């Protein structure tokens, strides 16, 4: 079976605990650029399952920190 990059990333983190998921994210941020696609997939999942208010908040946080 051939997995897409997205499927492979989801499969890799699927059974992780909340603490393990946080470690994956913390360990990827600011690290090697190879981690960026994985963070993108995780963000996509977060975005798709967040309500409009949370999405607006995330965009506002991003906008604020891009202007710094």
C-alpha positions as CSV (number, residue, x, y, z in Angstrom):
1,X,0.0,0.0,0.0
2,X,1.3,3.4,-1.0
3,X,0.5,6.2,1.5
4,X,0.4,9.9,0.7
5,X,2.5,12.2,2.8
6,X,-0.7,13.3,4.6
7,X,-1.8,9.8,5.3
8,X,1.7,8.8,6.5
9,X,1.8,11.8,9.0
10,X,-1.6,11.0,10.3
11,X,-0.8,7.4,10.7
12,X,2.4,8.3,12.6
13,X,0.6,10.3,15.2
14,X,-2.7,8.5,15.3
15,X,-2.3,6.6,18.5
16,X,-0.3,9.2,20.4
17,X,-1.5,10.5,23.8
18,X,-2.2,14.2,24.3
19,X,1.3,14.7,25.9
20,X,3.0,12.8,23.0
21,X,1.2,15.0,20.5
22,X,2.4,18.1,22.3
23,X,5.9,16.7,22.3
24,X,5.7,16.1,18.5
25,X,4.5,19.7,18.0
26,X,7.0,21.3,20.4
27,X,9.9,19.2,18.9
28,X,9.0,20.3,15.4
29,X,8.6,24.0,15.9
30,X,11.8,25.9,15.1
31,X,13.5,22.7,14.0
32,X,14.5,21.3,10.7
33,X,12.4,22.4,7.7
34,X,11.6,18.8,7.1
35,X,9.1,19.0,10.0
36,X,7.0,21.7,8.3
37,X,4.8,19.4,6.1
38,X,3.9,17.4,9.2
39,X,3.0,20.6,11.1
40,X,0.9,21.7,8.1
41,X,-1.0,18.4,8.2
42,X,-1.6,18.7,11.9
43,X,-2.7,22.4,11.5
44,X,-5.1,21.3,8.7
45,X,-6.8,18.9,11.1
46,X,-7.0,21.6,13.8
47,X,-8.4,24.1,11.4
48,X,-11.0,21.8,9.9
49,X,-12.3,20.9,13.4
50,X,-12.3,24.4,14.9
51,X,-15.3,26.7,15.0
52,X,-15.4,30.0,13.3
53,X,-14.5,31.9,16.5
54,X,-11.4,29.8,17.1
55,X,-10.3,30.1,13.4
56,X,-10.7,33.9,13.6
57,X,-8.6,33.9,16.8
58,X,-5.9,31.9,15.2
59,X,-5.8,34.2,12.1
60,X,-5.7,37.2,14.4
61,X,-2.8,35.7,16.4
62,X,-1.0,35.0,13.1
63,X,-1.6,38.5,11.8
64,X,-0.4,40.1,15.0
65,X,2.8,38.1,15.1
66,X,3.6,38.6,11.4
67,X,3.4,42.4,11.9
68,X,6.0,42.3,14.8
